[in-house]
Amino acid sequence: MIYQGEALSVQLLQDGIAELRFDGTGAINKLDRATLLSLEQAVTALEQTSGIRGLMLTSAKEAFIVGADITEFLGLFELPDAELGDWLAKANAIFNRIEDLPFPTLSLVRGYALGGGCECILATDYRIGDTSARIGLPETKLGIMPGFGGTVRLPRLIGADNAMEWITTGQENKAEACLAVGVLDAVVDTEQLQDAAIRLLQDAAAGRQDWQGKRARKCAPLTLDKLEAMMSFSTAKGMVAAKAGPHYPAPITAVKTIEAAAALGRGAALLIEQDNFVKLAKTPVARALVGIFLNDQFIKGKAKKAAKAAPATRKAAVLGAGIMGGGIAYQSAVKGIPVVMKDINDQALALGMNEAGKLLNKQLERGKIDGFKLTRVLSSITPTLSYDGLQGVDMVVEAVVENPRIKSQVLAEVETKVSEDAVIASNTSTIPISTLARSLKRPERFCGMHFFNPVHRMPLVEIIRGEQTSDDTINKVVAYAAAMGKSPVVVNDCPGFFVNRVLFPYFFGFGKLIADGADFVQVDKVMEKVFGWPMGPAYLLDVVGIDTGHHAAAVMAEGFPARMSKAGKDAIDVMYEQQRFGQKNGKGFYAYSQDKKGKPKKEADPQSYQLLQAVVTGQAEFAQDDIIARMMIPMINEVVLCLEEGIIGSPAEADLALVYGLGFPPFRGGVFRYLDTLGLASYVALADQFAHLGPLYQVSPGLRQMAADGKTFY
Ligand code: NAD
């Protein structure tokens, strides 16, 4: 044994070929601080051992190295600039020493080699893998960029254009694609990997492979002439800036880093990477995106625990084959859980099956599934008009029309058709779960399971605990949502649950802005382009449906009269009364037509302005910041109340629900991350300037106290 550490070891195999084997203490290998320290000691041992003719890096786990340890990131990002720079320099010195070992080196890649794992294999002379290899540099997705030499070694290995594509998209690349660009030198069968690696190293050691030449090219400036460089980098900058948009600085910084270092050798190029990494690590965007990743891990951890505690759903039933029921049935089936889809209407069933078929055909066209899987998934959805097919069903999701009387009746009916231990969940968006539970004999086996439209795309499922819902029931439904590939967030019962409860104050803020004279098109533009929402409030209402919005607004007003009842009519009422229901009937705030591809195209409709005059009482002009404040303060205050009242369990769950369910701008991380970034005291001072606008603009005493105490949510 040449070296033995906690996370890796080095031993001599045969004929002077050594193996450095990563074998972390957890289920996967991560390049955390402890592993880096160990790697440094291993390299020292290798440098001091004589007789080594070649080295291969391998993993004892299924995957090579999944990346750096992201749980360490936020702590690292807090370090002073110089200290963070030193840490990067120290890590880079280790990879440089691997690259400079006096014998040929090779990485043997199975499974993931991502982020730091990818940068580690880039330091060796050769890389061979099997077909399971997945290699990439996903750092820009977290608001940072590669910091262990990725922006230096990758372009020198596969060319600047390929490297910029890998780094700016953060994509994971399959073995074949890695071979095509030259990240992998060979792809071989798993059983032959080790032999192939030893043979290649022996060949290289014997001088039959030019490993020194390969190594020298990786450490030299990029071989691009001036014109090529200009074309390459200006095209990339244009494309990347357009795609990432102004709120995500990492991809464009990565391109500029590669450009600035193009004419430099390894040492100088690494210094540029280091400086730019530090700058990105200090941005609120990096903190927000890493925060979302960590919140997502937190939710996944909770779902795993739930899955261990509850029996898995073997067969599900969905009641209602409409927009939501059809989507839920599809999602269950596509993830391998067979489902009975019941409706009272034959045509609805046909439509539901047709939609599932369309989604599957799209996946077939994209090569994501084969014909066999398409048939298997479709045949695992059983459409029915009767309750007969419900034997063996252990999970029911009710998604019939949003009418309390019909829902209560359907729930009571289905309870008599399934076994006693089956769980029933309702996809209602507004009716309190404890109200619906009254129609059931076993309310403890009942809860809310609120999906978002379109089900196959929206990652969030809000799971609502009613007054009598048991822990077993919650565990079962959380596990089912996770098995469907969704992120389940458990909330307590109240009108609107969490997501709609905090969305409607935002719409009320919109109504007040319109009443005071704002132009809805301007409000949409500011909330989309400046704040970063995927849709502004007027457009969102049109997409959700003005009728749906109008109904939910009334439910919210009844549920929270002190804050959400209205003195008179507002903009939503005007649209509703004129039956301008939005996209669904071609007219809402905007007028809709179809573009050449048949997609809805929106235009500001002069008639909307005329109609809105009925509720406009002011003529103020609004600056961008005022629009943002007046729209966001009601939502933020309601989110804080939900935490204080225990409707949502933690800032992490709230923020994830906002990003995954509403499309809250990811670069802001969610309401609590946004508050921490603004500073609680600054937020309170801002909100106080708008306090005259009514109860939704009042900061809670709890938040005021936190601000006074200098606290943060994370
Ligand atoms: P929808 O009108 O598209 O579908 C409802 C279906 O229920 C229809 O096919 C209808 O025939 C069927 N139905 C009516 N009575 C039935 C009965 N007794 N048994 C079986 N089926 C019956 O409605 P939707 O948009 O899919 O909404 C369904 C539920 O999901 C509602 O509670 C709604 O609030 C909720 N929801 C909707 C959305 C959305 O964006 N559409 C989002 C989240 C939650």
Residues whose N, C-alpha, C, O or C-beta is under 5 A from the ligand:
A	BS01	NAD	L319 G320 A321 G322 I323 M324 G325 K342 D343 I344 N345 A348 A399 V400 V401 E402 V410 N427 T428 S429 F451 F452 N453
